[in-house]
Amino acid sequence: MSGEISNQNADEAERVAELALRPKSLKEFVGQYRVRDQLDLLLSAAKERKSPADHILFSGPPGLGKTTLAMIVASEMDTPIRITSGPAIQHAGDLASILSSLVEGEILFMDEIHRMSRPAEEMLYLAMEDFRVDVIVGKGAGATSIPLELPHFTLVGATTRAGLLPSPLRDRFGFTAQLDFYESEELFQIIKRSGQLLDIEIDDLAVSEIASRSRGTPRVANRLLRRVRDYAQVNKEKIVQLSHAQAALKIYEVDEIGLDRLDKSVLTALIKNFNGGPVGVSTLAMAVGEEIETIESLAEPFLVRLGFLARTPRGRVATAAGWMHLGMKPPLSVQIGTDATLFDQDPDIAQ
């Protein structure tokens, strides 16, 4: 029992730490400069008109700041925010209950909006455009539709799979922002800021090391920073240096380019179990003992971005770069289009 309480306290501490690191305004938000400027213009115009902002859609991989930007929108507009998610809304009545309880100008943030049920989605069309919903009372031939007027609100949607959003829903957003992965210099600034907020003394070389292994993602950068802090604390180090960061990240199985245990498991299974593919994602997920969605949302995007894995109509395929990262020579069929002289110049790769 005491162990469960201890774990709950640890999880709560992690959540509190993550919330504390979130910027509270657009000026504090590092990176995504194009989106930040566009959002600043949109919100400034809405404030001058003294009206709610247009509906906003943030899309991009997990951990890039979609939820943080939604909270910043509420802060900049000085309005309350209501938070829900697509999977939590499985019936039109669920959505009607939320919408009817909103106040004028309130922000409704819906995470993973692409996972909302179809009946709720169709109700949302009318709510976004005309600020009303039709509530069906009764059943069968005696059912009647009662229009319910809604206060003007701003819907802020977030999705990691923009392609799954139907066009009628996507077209009703006044502003759509695609968030990009962060450069190492931007992650360096984020880690420095987080270190100050967490009262961590950290050397710039250690900051650069963490940034280079953070997969271009602030959430990952902050998580790795906290693990490096733990290592320094346990080893009674007052200043986090490069060697401490490297030792901590080795313990947590994060390699020099940011691949973690899951990434390496997927790449290794693809190459060693299936000779580099092609192989279906369901088979690959079974081979590594993970859910399909975990592979598709966490491992694949980074492996594809690094050029280690390709998604083809026939299945997942390891590229020449993926083989080489594991210290293996790819078959000739994979080397096509690759500088084959590289393998002649560096025979160690084939070992």
Secondary structure, 3 states (H helix, E strand, C coil): CHHHHHHHHHHHHHHHHHHHHCCCCCCCCCCCHHHHHHHHHHHHHHHHHCCCCCCEEEECCCCCCHHHHHHHHHHHHCCCEEEEEHHHCCCHHHHHHHHHCCCCCCEEEEECHHHCCHHHHHHHHHHHHHCEEEEEECCHHHCEEEEEECCCCEEEEEECCHHHCCHHHHCCCCEEEECCCCCHHHHHHHHHHHHHHCCCCECHHHHHHHHHCCCCCHHHHHHHHHHHHHHHHHCCCCCECHHHHHHHHHHCCCCCCCCCHHHHHHHHHHHHHCCCCCECHHHHHHHHCCCHHHHHHHHHHHHHHHCCEEEECCEEEECHHHHHHCCCCCCHHHHCCCCCHHHHHCHHHHC
